[in-house]
């Protein structure tokens, strides 16, 4: 997620991104992954819906 955040920041032509999780592969089920996702979201200026 850190690499994706850096890539998006370095490429201003990227206007948006979409993320989805499904079933047991859900980022919300893992506290470390959720923290990384939340940080990426903050780094990119977003907020959770």
N, C-alpha and C positions, 0 to 999 in steps of 0.2 A: 504494500500500500504506500510505503514511503517512496518507492521508485515511481509508482504511478503518479503520485502527487507531484513529484519533481518533474516528471515528463510533461504533465499537463501545464504546469507553470512555465516550463521552457518553450512551450508551443502555443503561443497566444491565439493561433488560428482555431484551436479546439474550443468550441462554444459551449459544450456541455458533456455530460457523461451519464450513464445509467448503470445502476447496480441492482442486482437481485440475488436473493439466496433462496434455497428451496430445501425443505425437509431437514435432515440431520446436518446438512452442509450449510447451515444458517450461521452467519457471522454473529448474530445475537446470542447464540448458544455458547460462545467462548469469550470469557471476559477479556483476554489479551487481544483477540481479534476485534472485539467491539471497541476497545480503547484505541487500537490502531485506526480503525475506520472513523471513529469520532475525531481523532487528530487530523486525519486526512481531510475530512469534511471542513474542519476549522481552517486548515491550511489553505483550502481552496475558496474560502469565504462562503461556504454553504451552511445550511441548517437542516435539521431533520424535519420531515413533514409530520 
